[in-house]
Amino acid sequence: MNALLLRTVSSRLFWPVVMLLVLVLINVIAFPDFLTVTVKDGHLFGSIVDILRNGAPTLIIAVGMTLVIATRGIDLSVGAVAAISGAVACSILLGSSDPGNPATVAVAVIVALVISLVLGVWNGFLVSVIGIQPIIATLILMTAGRGVAMLITEGQILTVDSAPFKELGSGFWFGIPVAVVIGAVIFAVAALLTRRTALGMLIESVGINPEASRQAGVRARVLLFTVYAFCALSAGIAGLILTANQTAADANNTGLFIELDAILAVVIGGTSLAGGRYSLAGTLVGALVIQTLVTTVYTVGIPPIVTMVFKAAVVTAVCLLQSPTTNAAFAQLRQRLAARTARVKEAAAS
């Protein structure tokens, strides 16, 4: 029993799940109705539903970020890509004669996502072909992307009046928020493609040893193009959700610091920034921890300006508990417990 407990504690998901449960418990103590979910007009409402809806953009980007980090990379440009995606969609809707037409909204969404995909291919080109370090390659777009979004919006906040577009951010499908459905679909697709096929193993091999994987016949360049393009596409989708929720494109604030939240979610979930093995389930838990933490800050009346301090505290605590030193200590304890159990059995047998 003790050995099983130690193995559970050593799991990468154990401490993130514990942290999530602690945050939920704090909210339940502060507001006993925190876990209550009600149905109004066939739609689900409640604090838990709000956490899932507000955390969906972070989760969507974090899924793409997980695959990028698994290849020993990083993408700092996702916030800028989200802003560009929202700016493109809103500019197309405002330039049309009927922004409420679903066909017009579909064109705006498709064009925004295609541009996001192109930006991801650009990042992949800089990293895999030119050989620029990922942090520098994506920093270029992170710096220039906000300026591009400002050029698209001409420095203005573009407010749109389009019911079909607003549906992406605040609408419901089958009683569930649209953002939650989109996030769940993207997570499921990524999990199926990387865990039910050889794609996940190939991504991990590139992250563990790029040279060895290349000599083994793995097309690392194609994989890098793929993961950076997927990450940017995820950022574009998240940008559309954020913009639709606000019914306005704000080049300065849409997706601001969301790249940091996505990276934090990946790290909390147990994926190493050194590349290699990754955990999409851990990323899901990490994204929930981040959003629940933000909700907790508002729930208990802490000034929102210090939210980043609490995020840093939570990440520090989880990282310390997941550190190699802590894991080694648990491993030694497990070995000692196993040795003691063996001695007890030998003594009983004799």
Disulfide bonds with the S-S distance in Angstrom:
none
